[in-house]
Amino acid sequence: MTEQRARICILGGGFGGLYTALRLSQLPWQPLSKPEIVLVDQSDRFVFSPLLYELLTGELQSWEIAPPFEELLQDTGVRFYQATVSGIDIYQRQVHLHDGPAINYDRLVLALGGETPLDIVPGATAYAYTFRTITDAYRLEERLRVLEESDADKIRVAIVGGGYSGVELACKLADRLGQKGRFRLIELTDQILRTSPEFNRQAAKKALDEQGVFIDLETKVVSMGQDTISLEYKGQVDIIPVDLVIWTVGTQVAPVVRNLGLKQNQRGQITTTPTLQVLDHPEIFALGDLADCRDAEGQQVPATAQAAFQQADYAGWNVWASLSDRPLLPLRYQHLGEMMTLGIDSATFSGLGITLEGTLAYIARRLAYLYRLPTLDHKLKVGFNWLARPIIETLSK
């Protein structure tokens, strides 16, 4: 009788899930005890979301920031299923897929990310655009193309949310639409980028002013229509005509995770130990947007891409350790700074005692993200293209 191989099931192919899978594939398993590693995602492509904005301006192509999972997982031994998770039985240790087989697991990694909630404002579900996935980017691109080809003198764009995503979208779209665009950035609180370093906030304000983006602070979205948005400011409601509304506010945990009966915080995030294990279920690990995690020092780990990168390293190691009778490591989160794009060829960086803005920050941001791309093969392809593209464009003029 041969002993059955253990199976690790990873749900979600974002930064947390994919990078955990890649880490697990690289660890020193005993030849006879290497488990089966399964990655499940509803899309066929990984999305390097911090660079998604560059699709809208044509600075990057979709293959660079959204390579297929099959390509990234080639020669890793990780099996990929493109499927939607319909349910998880944490007692039978089974994952149920929509129109697919049930997957039994010995270790489960929950990395399904979050969703943008639209049902909190009347009309938003029908009329607002979100910007989180490659499908969102394609949908927004199609809408922009229709508006650009119309006879309208101005394209009126409202962006809800003055956080990083809202500011980055406003700057990129202002560059793309130029004088034809008219932009409103709508923020509920009294300042944009509320939790960001002062340097980044000031650089963003300057960029938005230069682009002519109007900022509505302390303003609440009341409702949306097909071509209107109702805004409340100091008790007065105004109905503003718009051609496009993009919603960037909030993250909610997927219902399939919220319904698991595991300990959660008020936002529905699953509470974990510093080793990223779910309370009372040490065989389940959770990371990324859906995890409520404090690290070894007791500091709250933010739901950001750089946090998910770091969690994935620990999750991979700790899953391996739990199957290899090794000690598990508590996460020690390191805040490495914050970067954002402020339009074509412009960015800002603040962290590690350094502040940069403009072209230098743009180059630093590109290099940092090139380093973070998922596999060496993909890094080389993208890096070569970034070097060759300006030369080819110059020669073709």
C-alpha positions in Angstrom: 0.0 0.0 0.0 1.4 3.4 -0.9 0.5 6.4 1.3 -1.8 8.9 -0.4 -0.2 12.3 -1.2 -1.3 15.2 0.8 -3.2 17.9 -1.1 -2.8 21.7 -0.6 -5.7 23.7 -2.1 -5.2 27.4 -2.7 -8.3 29.4 -3.5 -7.6 32.7 -5.3 -4.8 33.5 -7.8 -4.0 37.1 -6.7 -0.8 38.2 -5.0 -1.6 36.0 -1.9 -2.6 32.8 -3.7 -0.3 32.7 -6.7 2.8 33.7 -4.8 2.0 31.2 -2.1 1.7 28.5 -4.8 5.0 29.5 -6.3 6.7 29.5 -2.9 5.4 26.1 -2.1 6.7 24.7 -5.4 10.2 25.9 -4.6 10.5 24.5 -1.0 12.6 21.4 -0.3 10.0 18.6 -0.1 11.0 15.1 0.4 10.7 13.3 -3.0 8.2 10.7 -1.7 6.1 13.2 0.4 5.7 16.1 -2.0 2.0 17.1 -1.8 -0.3 17.9 -4.7 -0.6 21.7 -5.0 -3.9 22.9 -6.6 -4.6 26.6 -7.4 -8.2 27.7 -8.1 -9.2 31.0 -9.7 -12.2 32.1 -11.7 -10.0 33.9 -14.2 -7.5 32.3 -16.5 -5.0 35.1 -15.8 -3.1 36.6 -12.9 -3.4 40.4 -12.7 -0.6 42.5 -11.4 -3.1 45.1 -10.2 -0.8 48.0 -9.3 0.0 48.3 -13.0 -3.6 47.9 -14.2 -3.9 51.7 -14.7 -1.2 51.6 -17.4 -3.6 49.7 -19.7 -5.9 52.7 -19.9 -3.1 54.9 -21.3 -1.5 52.3 -23.5 1.8 52.4 -21.6 1.6 48.7 -21.0 0.0 45.8 -22.8 -2.3 43.2 -21.2 0.2 40.3 -21.6 2.7 42.2 -19.4 0.5 42.7 -16.4 -2.0 39.8 -16.9 -0.1 36.6 -17.9 -2.0 33.3 -18.0 -1.8 31.1 -15.0 -0.8 28.1 -17.2 2.2 30.1 -18.4 3.3 31.1 -14.9 2.8 27.7 -13.4 4.6 25.8 -16.2 7.2 23.4 -14.8 6.2 24.1 -11.2 4.1 21.0 -10.6 1.2 23.2 -9.5 -2.2 22.2 -11.0 -4.5 25.1 -12.0 -8.3 25.0 -12.1 -10.2 27.8 -13.7 -13.4 27.7 -11.7 -15.7 29.6 -9.3 -15.8 28.4 -5.7 -19.4 27.7 -4.8 -18.9 26.4 -1.3 -16.3 25.2 1.3 -17.0 22.4 3.8 -14.4 23.0 6.6 -15.5 19.9 8.5 -15.3 17.4 5.5 -12.3 19.4 4.2 -13.8 19.8 0.8 -14.0 22.7 -1.7 -17.0 22.7 -4.0 -16.7 24.3 -7.5 -19.5 25.6 -9.7 -19.8 23.1 -12.5 -16.8 21.2 -11.3 -15.6 18.4 -9.1 -15.2 18.7 -5.3 -11.6 19.0 -4.2 -10.5 17.3 -0.9 -7.7 19.1 0.9 -5.3 18.5 3.8 -4.3 22.2 3.9 -6.4 25.0 2.6 -5.2 28.5 1.7 -7.9 31.2 1.5 -6.7 34.0 -0.7 -9.9 35.0 -2.6 -9.3 38.7 -2.3 -12.1 41.2 -2.0 -14.9 42.6 -4.1 -15.9 46.2 -4.6 -19.3 46.8 -3.0 -21.8 48.7 -5.2 -25.1 47.9 -3.5 -24.6 50.6 -0.9 -25.9 53.4 -3.1 -29.0 53.3 -5.3 -28.2 53.0 -9.0 -24.5 52.1 -8.5 -24.8 48.5 -9.3 -26.4 49.4 -12.7 -24.4 52.4 -13.7 -21.0 52.5 -11.9 -17.8 51.0 -13.2 -15.4 49.2 -10.9 -11.6 48.9 -11.4 -10.2 45.8 -9.8 -9.8 43.0 -12.4 -8.7 42.7 -16.0 -12.4 42.4 -17.0 -13.1 45.7 -15.3 -10.2 47.3 -17.3 -11.6 45.9 -20.6 -15.1 47.1 -19.8 -13.9 50.6 -18.8 -11.7 50.7 -22.0 -14.8 49.9 -24.2 -16.8 52.6 -22.5 -14.0 55.2 -22.9 -13.7 54.3 -26.6 -17.4 54.9 -27.2 -17.3 58.2 -25.4 -14.1 59.3 -27.3 -15.8 58.5 -30.6 -19.0 60.4 -29.7 -19.7 64.0 -30.8 -19.7 65.3 -27.2 -17.6 68.4 -26.5 -16.7 67.1 -23.0 -16.5 63.7 -21.4 -17.7 64.1 -17.8 -16.1 61.6 -15.5 -16.9 61.2 -11.7 -14.5 59.1 -9.7 -15.8 58.0 -6.3 -13.1 57.7 -3.6 -10.1 59.8 -2.9 -7.7 57.0 -2.0 -4.9 55.6 -4.0 -7.0 54.0 -6.7 -9.2 57.1 -7.2 -6.2 59.4 -7.4 -4.3 57.2 -9.8 -7.3 56.7 -12.1 -8.0 60.4 -12.2 -4.4 61.2 -13.2 -4.2 58.5 -15.9 -7.6 59.3 -17.4 -6.8 63.1 -17.4 -3.7 62.3 -19.4 -5.6 60.1 -21.8 -8.6 62.4 -22.4 -6.7 65.7 -22.2 -8.8 68.8 -22.8 -11.8 66.7 -23.7 -12.1 65.3 -20.1 -13.8 67.0 -17.2 -13.1 65.2 -13.9 -14.6 65.2 -10.4 -12.9 63.2 -7.6 -15.5 62.7 -4.8 -14.3 62.0 -1.3 -16.4 61.5 1.8 -13.8 62.7 4.3 -12.1 66.1 4.5 -8.9 65.1 2.6 -7.7 62.8 -0.2 -5.2 60.0 0.6 -6.2 60.2 4.3 -3.9 57.4 5.5 -0.9 58.3 3.2 2.4 60.1 3.9 2.1 63.9 3.7 4.7 63.9 0.8 2.5 61.6 -1.3 -0.6 63.6 -0.5 0.9 66.9 -1.5 2.4 65.5 -4.7 -1.0 64.0 -5.6 -2.8 67.4 -4.9 -0.3 69.2 -7.1 -0.8 66.6 -10.0 -4.6 66.7 -9.7 -4.6 70.6 -9.8 -2.3 70.6 -12.8 -4.6 68.1 -14.6 -7.7 70.3 -13.8 -9.3 67.6 -11.6 -12.0 69.1 -9.4 -12.0 67.6 -5.9 -15.3 67.3 -3.9 -14.4 66.8 -0.2 -16.8 66.0 2.5 -19.2 64.9 -0.2 -21.5 61.9 -0.1 -22.9 60.0 -3.2 -26.7 59.7 -2.6 -27.7 58.0 -5.9 -26.9 57.4 -9.5 -28.9 57.5 -12.7 -28.0 56.6 -16.3 -26.3 59.9 -16.9 -26.4 61.7 -13.5 -24.9 61.4 -10.0 -26.6 63.0 -6.9 -24.1 64.4 -4.4 -24.8 65.7 -0.9 -22.6 68.4 0.6 -23.4 70.0 3.9 -27.0 68.9 3.7 -27.6 70.1 0.2 -28.1 67.6 -2.7 -27.1 68.5 -6.2 -27.7 66.4 -9.3 -24.7 66.5 -11.6 -24.7 65.3 -15.2 -22.0 62.6 -15.9 -21.0 60.3 -18.8 -19.0 57.9 -16.6 -18.8 57.0 -12.9 -16.0 54.9 -11.6 -16.4 53.5 -8.0 -13.2 52.8 -6.1 -14.4 52.8 -2.5 -14.4 49.8 -0.2 -13.6 46.1 -0.2 -15.9 43.4 0.9 -15.2 39.7 1.5 -16.9 37.2 -0.9 -20.1 35.6 0.5 -18.5 32.1 0.2 -16.0 33.2 2.8 -18.4 35.2 5.0 -20.6 32.1 5.3 -17.9 29.8 6.6 -18.7 30.3 10.3 -15.1 31.1 11.2 -14.2 34.0 13.6 -14.5 37.3 11.7 -14.1 41.0 12.4 -16.9 43.5 11.7 -15.8 43.8 8.0 -16.2 40.0 7.5 -12.4 39.4 7.4 -11.3 36.1 8.9 -9.3 36.4 12.1 -5.9 34.6 11.9 -2.9 34.0 14.2 0.5 35.6 13.3 1.3 32.3 11.5 -1.7 33.1 9.2 -3.6 30.1 10.5 -7.4 30.5 11.1 -8.5 30.3 14.8 -9.6 26.7 15.7 -8.7 25.5 12.2 -4.9 25.2 12.0 -5.2 23.4 8.7 -6.6 26.6 7.1 -4.5 29.6 6.3 -5.8 33.0 5.3 -4.1 36.0 3.8 -4.7 39.1 1.7 -7.8 41.2 1.7 -10.0 38.6 3.4 -7.7 38.2 6.5 -7.7 40.1 9.7 -4.1 39.6 10.7 -1.8 40.9 13.4 1.9 40.1 13.0 4.4 38.9 15.6 4.7 42.4 17.0 1.0 42.9 17.3 0.7 45.4 14.4 -2.3 45.2 12.2 -1.3 44.0 8.7 -2.9 46.2 6.0 -4.9 44.8 3.1 -2.4 45.9 0.4 -0.4 44.3 -2.4 2.9 44.6 -0.5 1.4 43.0 2.6 0.1 40.1 0.5 3.6 39.6 -1.1 5.1 39.2 2.4 2.2 37.0 3.7 2.6 34.7 0.8 6.2 33.9 1.7 5.2 33.1 5.3 2.1 31.2 4.2 4.1 29.0 1.8 6.7 28.3 4.5 4.2 27.6 7.2 2.1 25.2 5.1 5.3 23.4 4.2 6.4 23.4 7.9 3.0 22.1 9.1 3.3 19.1 6.7 7.0 18.5 7.5 7.0 18.7 11.3 9.0 21.9 11.3 8.4 25.0 13.4 6.0 27.6 11.9 7.2 31.3 11.6 5.1 34.2 12.8 4.7 37.0 10.2 6.9 40.0 10.7 5.4 42.7 8.5 7.7 45.4 7.1 6.3 48.5 5.7 8.5 49.3 2.7 6.9 52.6 1.6 4.1 53.7 -0.7 4.2 54.3 -4.5 1.5 55.6 -6.8 1.3 56.7 -10.4 0.4 60.4 -11.1 -0.1 60.1 -14.8 2.0 59.1 -17.8 5.8 59.0 -16.9 5.1 60.4 -13.4 4.8 58.9 -10.0 5.5 59.4 -6.3 7.4 57.3 -3.8 7.7 57.7 0.0 9.4 55.2 2.2 12.6 53.8 3.7 13.7 57.4 4.4 13.4 58.4 0.7 10.9 60.6 -1.1 10.8 60.9 -4.9 8.3 62.4 -7.4 8.1 62.8 -11.1 10.1 60.9 -13.7 12.6 59.5 -11.1 9.8 58.1 -9.0 8.2 56.7 -12.2 11.4 54.8 -13.0 11.8 53.6 -9.4 8.2 52.4 -9.3 8.6 50.5 -12.6 11.8 48.8 -11.4 10.2 47.8 -8.1 7.2 46.3 -9.8 9.4 44.5 -12.4 11.2 42.9 -9.5 7.9 41.8 -8.0 6.5 40.2 -11.1 5.8 36.5 -10.4 8.4 34.4 -12.3 11.9 35.0 -13.6 10.8 34.1 -17.1 8.0 36.7 -17.0 10.3 39.3 -15.5 12.8 38.8 -18.4 10.2 39.0 -21.1 8.6 42.2 -19.6 12.0 43.8 -18.8 13.3 43.2 -22.3 10.1 44.7 -23.8 10.4 47.8 -21.6 14.0 48.3 -22.9 13.2 47.5 -26.5 9.9 49.3 -26.9 11.3 52.9 -26.8 14.0 52.0 -29.3 11.5 50.4 -31.7 9.2 53.4 -31.4 12.0 55.8 -32.1 13.2 53.9 -35.2 9.7 53.6 -36.6 9.1 57.4 -36.6 
